[in-house]
Each structure stands twice: as C-alpha cells, then as structure tokens.
Amino acid sequence: MKQQEKKSASKADSKPKASAKRMQARDPSDLADRESRWNYALVGSGLGVWDHNDRTGTKYYSDTWKEIRGMPVDEDYQGNYEEWLTLLHPDDRDYVIEAIPKQIAGDPDYHVFEYRERHRQGHWVWIECRGACVEWDESGAPARIVGTDTDITARKRSEEMLEQLSRRLDLALEITRIGVFEADLEAGMVEWDDRLLTMYGVEGTPRIKRAEEWEQALHPDDRECTLNSLSESLEKDRGLLQEFRIIRGDGAERVIRSRSAFFLDAEGKRKLVGASWDVTEEVNLRNDLQKAKELAEARNQELEAARASIEHLALHDYLTGLPNRRYLDRMLDERAATCRENGLTLAVLHIDLDRFKQINDTLGHRAGDAMLKHAAKLLKGCVRSTDFVARIGGDEFVVLCTIDSASKKLSNIAVRIIRELNKPVRYEGHDCRFGASIGIAADGGPELDPRQLLLNADIALYRAKASGRNRHEFFSKDARRNIIAVKRLSDEILLGLERDEFIPYYQLQFDARTLEVAGVETLARWRHPEHGLLAPDHFLTIAEDLDAVSTIDALILEKALADRAGWAEEGFVTPKISVNVSSRRLADPGLAKKLRAQKIEPGVVSFELLESISLDDCDDAVLANLRQFRKLGIDIEIDDFGTGRASIVSLLKLSPRRLKIDRELIRMLPQSAEQRKLVRSIIDIGRSLNIGVTAEGVETMDHVRILRDLGCDTLQGYALARPMPASQVPAFVREEHWRQGETASRRPKGAARQPLNGSRANKSA
C-alpha cells in the first residue's frame, strides 16, 4: 500500500527493456515453472507481496500480505492510500509519508524501512517494507512499484528485551565491581571501562590503552605464565580464565581473576572481550585454608597409604588388579542384602575362558598372563560402572549385576562379552584367539541366597561348555527348553540351506512421477517344510549367530539374477534389482571375486546397506569392496535412511546412488506437517548430492501424491505392490494393477501376508 500518486523523476534505462525482451523470448512453460518456484519461495519465506501498476490501474496484495495485517485472504482489498495512512502508528506516520516517495525514487537509504501498522485485532504490528520501481512510462516517471512486507514484530520485541538485559547487566557489573575490557588484537589496543581503571589504580587516565600497559602492570613473578597462557589462547582461538597478581598504580599488590573470550566484530576484526574482578581477599583466605589442610593431611598421609595398600592387596588379584574371591564373597553378601531390601534381582555371570590352556601350553605363561590382563580389561569395558567384576582363580571371572528385570539385559551383556573376547589379540607376532563360556543365574526376593546363586551360575557355566562353548546359558528350566529350540532351529537353517529352501520374493518399485516400474527389491523368504513361508524375523537372528546370513545373501542374489533373465524372456525387463548385503559379507575380502564370477551386467544390481552399519569408520576390507562394486557397475543404496547414524561426510565418501527413507518416516506423512518437512529435507539432501531418493512404506494413494509433490524419485509399498514370488511379477506388471488403485485392497495370489508398516525384519534378510 504505497503512495502511487507521488512520482519519481528517474528514468528507465535500457536494461529493464532488454530483460523484458528476453522474458518474452523465453518458452511460456519455462516462465510458468519459474513463477511457480518463486511463488512457493515467497510463501515459504513469509514475505507479503504487493504490486502497484499505474499502467493497468491495478493493485495486488498477496495472501501473506493480508495475513500479516489480520485480513481474510479472500478480502477484495483496493489499497486506498488515505485510509491506509490512518492505520499507521502516529509516531511513524510522517516518516512513512516521507519514505515512500524516496523508496520509489530509488534512494538506497529508503529501499528498506520499518514502521508500525494497526492489526485488524487492534494491536500494533512492526512491518519491514522493501520496494522498488520496476517499470517507467514514456516520460520516465514510475509506472509500476513492486515490493514485499515482512512481519518483524518478534524481532523488535527481541531487540527491546536485549536493551533491558543490557541495562540490567550494567547494573550487575556496577554492584559486583566487575571491570570490563575489549581488546582489538590487530591494532594492539585495549578499551578499559571505569571500574577496571579503578581496579588497577589508574583512575582518570585514558580508557583506550596499549596492550603493553596491561603487561607492565602484571606482577613480575606472574608475568611470564600469564602472557604464555594468553598466547596459547590466542593460537587456539579459545577463551580463558586467568588468575594473576598486579602492581597497582599506587604500588599495592592485588590478585585479579579474569575471564575472556574471542569474537569477530561486524567488520570481521578479531577481538577479545573479558571481565576482571579483584579476588585478593578470597585468595588470601583460600591460601590460609590450604596451608592448614596440607598440614593435617601430611600427618596422616603415610598411615593412610599403608592401610590402603594392605587392604588392596588383600582384596585384589595381583595380576589383573580385579577384586579377588575374598572381595567377591563380601560383595555377594552386600548386594544380596540390597536386593532383599529393595525388591531387586541379583544376577551372577560366571565366565570361563575357552581355549586358554592352549595359549599357555603353546606360547607360555607370559602369553597367558597377557591374555588374562586383556580379558580383565574387556570385562570392565563390557559392563556398567555399577557392576562388580572379579577374578576368582585361573581363567575364571565373575560379574555381579543388580537389576530390576532379568534375562534380556543379562543376555545382552553376555553376548557383548563373548563377542569382544572372541576378537584376536596380537602378542609377539602371534594372533591369540580365545572365547568364553558364561553361566548366568538370577534371583531375588526375601529368600535370596547369594551362595546358592553362585553355585547355580557355576552349574549353568558347565551347561554352556557342554553345549559347545563360546556361548552363555541361564540356570532355568525354561531357558533349557529355549536352548533346545534354538539348537533345533539352527539345525533346520543349515538343513534348509542344503535343501535350497531359501527363496527370493520381490516388491516392485515405481517412478514417483510416472508410476512406471523403476526396479524391484529382493526379499529373502524361507520355504519351511512344516511352518510354510517364513519372513526373516523368524530366522535372521539365529542365522547371524550361525554366520549364515552371508550365505543367504549370496544365494538370494544368484536366484534374483536368474529370475531377471526369466522375466526378460516373458517380455519384462526390470531396470534394476536391489538386494541386501550383510555387514559380514561386506567385510569379506573375497566378495569381489565371487561377484565377478557371476558376470553381473553393469547398472543392473544395487546393494542395499543398512544405515545402522557404521559408514564413517569402515575397515580396509569394506572400503576395498565398495571400490570394487563401482568397478563392477554395482550401485550402492543406503537403506532405512533417517533411523541410523549416517553422516553427510559418510554420504560424500560413499557416494551412494540412492537413499531409502525408512517407512517409519513415511507412515505419518498425510497427518503430520512436521513429518513432511523432515522428508522434504532428506529429499533435498539427496538432490543436493545428486543421490536418488526412494520412499518405503507407501501404503496409501495419499502417500503417493504427497511424495510425488515433495520431489521423491521412487516409491515402494503396499499401495502399489506387495511382495510376490518371481512367477507372478511379469503378469502383475502387464496388468498394471497399481494404476487401477486396487493394490491397497488386493494381494497377489500366493504372496506372503505381512502387516503394514512392518519392521525391517519382516522385509528382508
């Protein structure tokens, strides 16, 4: 709503005309795209657009412009200048009347100005107005003025609060007698405030001083240390806290404490700002107390050291430094009493090193001692700080845990211990390998007997060693039955691999814009002879324990390549197939050779890596395989992106072809604006890095529409296609059910029934 009646004498030059000709020469669709992008940008930025066109006699005010003033967006507002002036704050009205013609005339001081305008609800709104003349008539007078208004009320409120805070700070400094200084590091000059001048006894002298004047005031005994500390701070660009003595102008010695920090001013100059206060009395009192304390401590130091040494030797193992059996007995009674009193559970993990005797026999007792020290260190690192770790003799250790629930936490601890102890240890040119068997017993209640609990853990340990070692067992009948079931399932998995019972299922992926088939994801399934078709959540964990996941991955890839060739014979050529690759297989040094033997066509296969796999600290074998993938034309995809820990640096290093957004981020898109913003951000990250983005968990046509609008590249989910066996893929593609909106309610014949938005375990191996 700017004054169109007052004209500027400025004339239009040739550049706007030339620009207009270029705009006319552009393709209309290109102009429409550009206009659409600018409209979205303006709406997103909160700018209210206004446009006064004297040639056409029209005035335009955007929806955001109206919303700033509390006007309905559908209101037909004509922009009467005189009426608008009555809405301005009385203190701002004359300024605005003066500013508008200067803004139109192109005065740089008035290109942007601020004023207050009354909101429809009665309160004042601070508005930042930007505007300029963009067209002139034949006489050179302004013919069209365009600009934007921004609501800066919140910013103005913040500035007012800052002023109040500044006043309070000045008062606080005055009350506490803290002096403030600011140093220009380039010029070597320092500005002192009045309180600092008084503190140094140089009242009445100029506030701007050379840096050398402060240095000269330092006590000679403190000067070198203080200046070195300051120099180190300057080099490392970090603030510092100093305490030093000075010799005041009147000759008095005082102790000053000073805290300072670096900053860059508006001109980019590096400066140091700080505060100082006189702590002479505090330091004198502190020194007196310290002397008294040192005198008292000196009298008892030798006696305390002797007592501590004797107690430590009596309760700790000399080799590993861990508590010994005597200390364990004491802690058993104490922890049991605590559990009985608070209704907690006491757990005992009895750990015995596997294959330790072979190390002693082959490399000698020095090697054995080194392995015991290594095991002790690992055990301390694998448990909580509140847990108790003891060596009770030979290669046996015990861990005491006080918990509020039992088996899962204990099992995780045991698995972690076994995994860490399984890692080889380098000793004098030899790789020493050993494992651990763990027996676990847990109990609580008023009848808790810690000695019996230790015995139960010992019994469970023997059961673990009898079951194959390098494992853990619970002292429990139910656990015993579970162990039997796990053993049975392990045998069935190995037998299933021998019988070729693991097969691929396929879920189609679609181009988000055209809904053409863009590829297929390969999913592992187990065709169990008794239980039917099983998803990976039924066998993946056990398969990992058996180190069989890599075998399953390789088998699924081989069958997927064969199925793709079969589809081609039926007239369906999929652009790509994506398969999972486990972390263990990714670290296989022979993987590249195996892949070359399969003669994979470049650009056809894509390996999916879980985002939870650490991409920032990959070992050499993994990095070598990733390089070989690129040479073989195998793409990399980051699966379940948004739920793990992939960094932008790792993405740049890995350079994947695609990111797959996790289904949990997709599920609430229709209902959550925040979720849509998050997904848009991921898509923008992918686009900025030239990485395609696939959305999983597309369960409804609303998901399809939203993701297309957000700029997603590829879609995958039940709204378009469910997982299906290879035999059903060509027919499904020919019939194009997803275009008929039938997929949400129709499942391909024979396809596995899975819950919507299932976990990754339900999706693939």
N, C-alpha and C positions, 0 to 999 in steps of 0.2 A: 504494500500500500504506500507507494512512494509518489511524491508530487510529480505529475506528468506535465503540469502546466508551465513550470519554470524550465526553460530550455538552456542548453549549453551551446556556446559559440564554437565548440570544437568541431572539426570536420573529419569525415570518414576518409581514411586513406585507402590505398588500393588493396591492402591485404585482406580485409573482410570480404571485398568483392571477389577477389581471386579464390578465397576459401569457399565462398558461396558457389562459384562455378564448379569447383572440384566436388562439392557436395552434390550438385545437380548431376554431375557426370557419373557419380557412383551408382552402383546397382541398388534398386529400391529395397531388395531383401537385405542387402548389407546394411543399409541405413536403418531398417526396422530392427535388425539384430542389435546394432549399436544403441538405438534408442531404448530397446528393452533392457540392455545391460545397464545403461545409465539410470533408467527408472528404478531398477532393483537396487542399484548402489545408493541412490538418493534416499529411497525408503529405508534401507538398512542403516544409513548414517544418521537418520533423524533430522535431515535438513528439510525445511519447508520452502518450497519453490514458489516464487512469484514472477509474473511476466506481464509488463505493461506495453502494449503495442499501439502506438498512436496511428499508425497507418491503417490498421483494421478497426481501431476503436474498441479493442477487446482487452480485458484483464483476466489473467489466470492465476488462481491460488490453489496449490496442491492440497491433498488431504492432510499431509503432515503440517502444512502451514496453518490449516484450520484447527487441527488438534492442539497445536501449541497454545491457541487462544481459547480453547474450550468450545469451539464452534462445531456443530454437526458437519460431518464431511459432505453430506448431500445438500447443505445450505447453498442457495444461489447468491453468493456474495458479490456485490458490484464494486466494492472498494471506493466508497465516497471519501475523498481526501479530508474534507472538513469534519465529517463525522468521526473519522479515524483519529484526527488530532485531539478530539475531546477524550479519547481513551488513554492518551499518554499521561504519564506522571507529570504533575505540574512543574517539578524541578527539572524535567528532561525536555519539556515541550519546545522551548526556544532553541535548545541545542539541536533537536531533530530537524526543526524547520530550517536551520542554517546548514545542517549536514547533508540533507537530501540533494539540493542543487549542486553542492560541491562533489558529492559522490557521482552524480550524473556527469559532471564536467570532467571527471577522471582525476580529481585531486587525490593523490596517494594517501594523504593523511585521513581521508574520509572514505576510502574504499571499504573499510570495515568500521562500524561504530556501534555503540551499545546504548540501550535505553530501556525504560520500564513501560509496560503496557498493561492495562487492566484486563484480567482474565474474565471470562463470562461468569465465573463463580464468585467474582468480587475481589480476589487477591491480585497482587502485582506479579507480573512475570518479567524477568530480565531477558531481553532479546538481543542477540548479536546479529546485525544486518550486514550482509555482503551484497554488493550490487555493482553493475557497470552498464554503460550504454553499449549495445551490440549492433545497432543499425542507426543510420542517419538519413535524413531526407536529402533532396537535391540541393538544398541550400546549406547543408552541413549541420543542420540542427538535429538534436537527438530525436529519433523516431521510435526506438524500442529499447526499454531498460529491463534487464533480467537480473534476478538475484536470489539469494537464499536467506532464510531466517533460521536461527538456532536458539533453542531454549537453553540459556546459560544460568538459570536461577540457582541450580545446585552449586555451580562453580562460584557464583557470587556469595552464596551462603558460606561456602568453604573459606573464601577469602576473608569474610568478616570474622569467622571463627579463628582464622590464623592471626588476625590483628589482635583479637582478645587474648589469644595464647601468648603473643609476643609481649603484651603489656604485663601479663602475669609472670612471664619469665624474667622480665626486667625487675619486677618487684622481688621475686625469689632471689635473684642474684644480689640485690641490694641487702636483703635481710641476712643472707648467708655470707656476705662479704666475699663472694667469689669474683675474681677478676677474669676478664675475657680478652683474648688476643686473636689476631688474624694475621698470618704471615703470607706475603707474596714471595713464593720460593724462587721465581725467576728474577725478581728485582732485588731480592735480599733485604726487603723492608718488612717491618712488623708494626701493626697498629695495636696500641695498648689502650684499654679503657681506664677511666679514672681510678677504679678500685685497684687495678693492677699497678698503677703508678704509686698509689699509697702503699701497697703491699711491699714494693721494692724501695720505698723511701725516697722517691724521686718526684713528689708532687710538684706541679707547676711546670714541669718540663714538657716538651712537645710529645704528643701522643704517637706520632709516626717516628719510629726509631730504626736504626740499622740493626741487623741481626747480631752484629758484634757486641752491641751494648748489653744484650742479654747474656752473651757468653762471658763478658767481663765481670758480670755480677755473680757468676757461679763461684761457689767455694773452690779454692784450688784443689782440694783433695777429691772433689766430686766432678770436676770439670771434664776430665778425660772420659770417665764412664758415661756421664750424661750425654756428651756430644757423640760418643760412639753409638749409644742407644738410639739417638736421633738419626744418625747417619744410616744405621741399619733399617730403621723405619722408613726413611726416605727411599732407600734402594728397593725395599719390598712393598712399598706403597701401602702401608697399613698403619693404622693409628697406634698410639702407645699411651701407657700410663707410666709416669715417672715420679720419683720422689728424690729431691736433691736439696742441698743447702745453698743458701745465697748469703752474700755480704751486702746488707742494705746500704743505701746512700749515707746513712748516719753511722755506719760501721757495725751495726748489730747483726748477729748471725741468726738466721731463721731457716726453718725447714718448709719447703714448698712441695705440695703434691699437685701434679699437672696431668690432665688427660687431653689428648688431641686426636684429630682425625683429618684425613685429606679429602679434598673435594675439588671439582672443576667449576669455576665460576661461569657466568653467561658467555664470557669471551673465550672460554676454553683454557684459561690460565689455571695452572695447578697451584692450589693454596692449602695452607694448614690452619685450621681453626681449633682453638682449645680454651680450656678453663683452668685456672690455678687457684689454690686456696692455701692459707697458712695453717700447717698442722704441727707447729713446733711443740705446743703443749701436749698434744696427743702422742707425738713421737717420744717425748721425754718420759711420759707415763709408761708407754709401751716398753721402752728400754729398761726402766726400773723393774717392771714386772718380769721381763725376760731374764734379767740377771738373777732375780730371786728364784725363778723356775729352774734355770740351769743349775743353780747351786743345789736345789733339792733333788733334781734328777741325778746329778753326779753322784750323790751319796748312795743311791740305790741302783745305779746302772750295772755295776759288776754283779751284784747279787741277783738282779732280775735276769741278766744274761745267762748266768749259770743255771738258774732254775728253769728258764725256757729251754735251754739246751738239753738238760736232763729229761724234761718232760717230752720234748720232741723225739729224742732217741728212744724213749720207752714206748711211744705210741705210733711211730712211723717206721716204714720199711727203709733200710739204709740205701738200697739200690735205686728204687724208683721215687722215693720221697713220699709215697702214698701212705695213708694210715694202714696199720697192720691189723692182725687178728684181735689183739687186745683192745685196740681202739674200736674195731667193729663191734665187739661184744658190748662195749659201753654204749655205742650209738644205737644198737639194736634195742636195748632197754629204754633209752631216752625217746627214740622215735615211736616205739610201741606205746609208751605212756601218753605221748602226744596224740596218737591216733585214737586210743581208747577215750581220751578226754574230749576230743573234738569231733568224733564220729568219722574219722578219715580212714583211708586204706593204706596199709604198709605193704610195699612191694619189694621183693628181693630178686635181683638178677645175678645168678651165679654163672660166671663166664670162665670158660676153659679154652686156651689157645689150641687150635688144631695144627698138626704138623710142626709143632715147636721142637719136639725131640729130634726130628731130622736135622733141623738147623744146628742144634747143639752138637749132634753126632758128626755132621759133615764140616761145619765151619768153626766149631769150638765154642767154649763157654763165653768168650768175649763177644762173639756174634750173638749168642743167646741173650747175654745181658743187654746188648744194644737193642735187641728186639723187645725185651721186656720194658725198657725205658720208652721205646716208641709206642708200645701198646698202652702204657700208662698215660702218656700224653694224649693219645687219641681218645681214650675213655673219658678223660676230663673234658675234652672238647665236644664229646657227643652227648653229654648230659647237661642238665640245668645246673646253675651255680648252687642251688639249694640241695642237690642230690649228693650223696656220700659215696665216694669210690675208695675201695681198699684192696690191697694185695694181701691175700691170706696164705700165700705159700706157693713155691714153684711157679707154674704158669697159670695160676687161678686168681681170679679177681671177683669182687662182689660190689654191686651197686645197690644202695638203698634209696628208694623213692617214696615220698609221702604224697599221695594223690587223693583226689575226691572221686575218681572213677578208675576203672581198671584197664581192661585188655588192650584197647586200641592204642592208647598213649604208650603203654609198655611195649607193644609190638613195634611201634614206630621207632622207639629208642633202640630196641634190639636189632631191627633191620639196619638202622643207621650204623650201629656199632659193627655189625658183621660186614657191611659194605666198606667201611673205612679200613677195617683190619684186613680185608681181602686185597687191598692195593699193595703192589710190590714195594719193598723197601731196599734201597741201594746200600750195600755195605761192602766196602773194599773190593769194588769191581764185580760184586755178585748181586743178583736180584733175589732177595729173600722173600718168599711167599708163605704166608700162613693165614689161617682163618680163625673162626671162633664158633664154638657151640655155646648156646645160652639156655639155661633153665630158669623159668620165671614162676614165682609163687606170690600170690597176693591175698591178703585177708584183712579184716577189720572187725569191729565190734568189741564188746566188753570182755570176750573170752580170747582175745588175740594173744597168741603165744609166739613170741619172736623166735625162740629156739626151734620150735616145730616148723615155723615158716622157712627158716634157713635150711632145715632138713628137706622140706618139700621142694625147695628150689634145687637142691642137690639131686633129688630124685628126677626132677624134670630135666636137669642137665644130662644125666645118663640116658634118658629117653631121647634127647636131641642127638647125642653122639651115636646112639644105636640106630637112629633113623637116617644116618648118612652124614652127620657132622655139618659144620658150616650153616647152622640153622638155629632157630630158637623154638622152645616148647613151653607150654603152660602146664602147671600142675592142676589138671582139671579133667574130669571125665568128658565133659562136653568138648573141650579142646582136643581131647584124644580122638573123639569122633570126627571132629573137623579136620584133623590131620589126616585121618584115613580118607576122608572125602577129597581133600586136596591131592593126596597121593593118587587117588583113582583118576581125578580129572587130569592130572599131569600125564599119567599113562595114556589116557584117551586122546589128549592133544598130540602126543608123539605118534600114537597109532593113527590118528586122523591124518597126520602129515604123510604117513606111509601109505594110507588108503586114498590119498588125494581127495579128502573131504572138504578142504577149504576152497571156496569158490568166490569169484567177484560178483558183486551187484553194482548197478550203475544208476547214477542220478544225473539227469541231463542238466546242463547249464545253458542259459539263454542270454542273447544280446538284449540289454535293457531297453534299447530304443526300438528295435525291430521285432523282438521276440523270436528271432531266428536262433537255431541251435548253435551255441558257441563252443560246446565241448561237453565232456562227461567226466564226472568224478567217480573213481573206482573205490568201492567199499567192500571190505572183507566180510565174508559170512562163513559160518561153519555148518555144513550139512550133516548134523549129528544123526547117527543111525537110530537113536532112541528118542531124543528130545526134539528132533526136527531142526529147522533153520535157526541158528543162534547168532545174535549180534555180538560184537567184540566185548561188550560189558560182561558177558558170561565166561570169557576165556582169556581176555587180554592180560590181566594181572598175572595169572599163572604162566601164560606164555612168556611174559617178560622174565619171570623167575627162572624159567627153563632156557632163557636166551633163544627162544624160538620165534620171536617177532620178526627178526631179520629174514628168517627162512620163509615166513608167511608173506612178508613184503615182496620178496623175490618171486614167490610162486604167483601172487596176485598180479604182479607186473607182467609176467610171462603170459598168463592167461588173457590179460587185458589186451596185449598186443595181438594175440591170436584172434580174439573176438572182434577187434577192429578190422582185421583183414577179412573176417567173415562178413561183417556188415557191409564192407565195400563191395563184395560180390553181390549183395542184395540191393545195391544202389545207394546206400547211406555211408557217406564219408564224413566222419566227425572231425572237426578242425583240430581237436586235441583231446588227449586223455590225461587226467591228473591222478596220481597215485601217491599214497603216503610213504614216507621213508622214516624209519625209526632213528632215534639218536644213535643207537649202537651200530646200525647199518651205515649211518652217515660217517662214522669213525672207522669203518672197515677199510684198511689200506688196499684191499684187493677189489673194491667195489667197481672202480672204473674199468678194470679189465673184464669183469663179468658183464658190465653194460655194453662194452664194445663187442663182446661175443654175440649179443642179441641183435646187433645191427639195427639199432633204433633209428628211424627216419628223423632227421633234424627238424625241430619245431613241432613234433607230434606229442611228445611226452613232457609232462610237467610234474616235478616232485613237490609235494606239499610238506613244509616243515612247520611243526608246531611253534607258535611264538614263545612258548614257555622254554623251548630249547635256547640256551644262552647263546646269542649270536655275537656278543661283544668279546667273549674270551674263548673262541673256538681254538682247538688244538691244531697242530700242523696237519694231521691226517684229514680232519674235516675240511680245512681250507684247501688242501690239495684236491679233495674230491669235488668241492664246489667249483674249482677251476676246470676240472675235467668235465663236469656237467656242461659248462658253457662250450667247451671244445666239441662235445658230442651233440650240441644243439638241444640239450635238455633244459627247459626253463625251471625257475625256482619260484614257488609261491609260499607266502607266509600265511599259515592257517590260523584261524581263531584270533586274528589281529584285534587288539584292543583289550585283551584279557591277560596278557603276559607281560613281558618286560623288554620288548624290542625297542631300542632307541633309534633316533633319527640317524645317529652315526653308524649304527649297525646296518640300517637300511641302505645308507650310501655305500658301505663296504660290500654288502651282499648283492646289491642291485637286483632285487627280485623282479620278475615280470609282473607279478600280481600280489595284491594283499587281499585276504579273505576276511571280511568283517564278521566277527563272531555273532551267532544267532541271538545271543542274549542282548546285544546292542540293537538288533533289528526288531525284536519282538514287539516293543512298545512304541514303535515309530508313529502309528496312527494316533495314539493317545498322548504322546509326550513331545512337546516342542523342544525341550532340552535335549531329548534323545536325537531328534532330527538335527539339531545344531551340532551335536557330537559326531554323528555320522557324516554330516557335510564336511566337518573339519578333517576327518580321516580321508574322505574323497579328495579334498583339496590338497592334503599332504601327498597322496598318491599322484595326483595330476602334476603337482609341482616337481615331483621326482621322476615323472614320466613312467609311473607304475600304474597298471590297470587295477581296478578295484572290483571285487566280487562280493556280493552280499549273500550270506547263507540265511536259512530260516525264513524265506519268503513264503509266508503261509496264507496270505490273502491277496486279492487283487488290489486292495488299498496299498499293501506293501509294494506291489509292482509299480503303481502310479507314483507313490511318494519317492521311491528310489530312482525312478526314471527322472523325475523333476530335480532330484538332488545331484544328478550327474553321474550316478553309478554306471559302471560299464557292463557288468554281468550279473545275472540273477540266478539263484538256486534255491529251490524249496518246494514244499508240497502244493503250493498254489499253482505250480506249473508242471511238476512231475515228481512222482515218488520213486524211491529206489526200485529197480526191477532187474530181473535176470537178463543176460545178454540176448536170449532168444526173443524177448519182447521189444527190444529197442527199435529195430527197423520199422515194425508195424506201428508203434507208438508215434514215431517221427512222421510216417506217411499220413496218419490220421489227424495229426496236429490237434490233439485234444486240448492242449493248453490254450489255444486260440479261441476255443468254444466256451471257456470258463468252466469246464467240467472237472478239472483236476482237483479242486478243493473238496469235492464230494465223491470223487471216483478214484479207486485204487486199481492199478493194473492187476490183471489176474495173475495170481501166484506171487505177487510182490510181498515182501515182508511187512507185516503190520508193525508200525513204530509209533510211539507217542509224539505229538507235535512238540517242537522246541526241545527235543531230547538232548541229552548230554553228548559230548564228543564220543564217549564210549559206545553210544548207540549208533554212531555214524561210520566210523572206520577204525581199522586197526592202527 
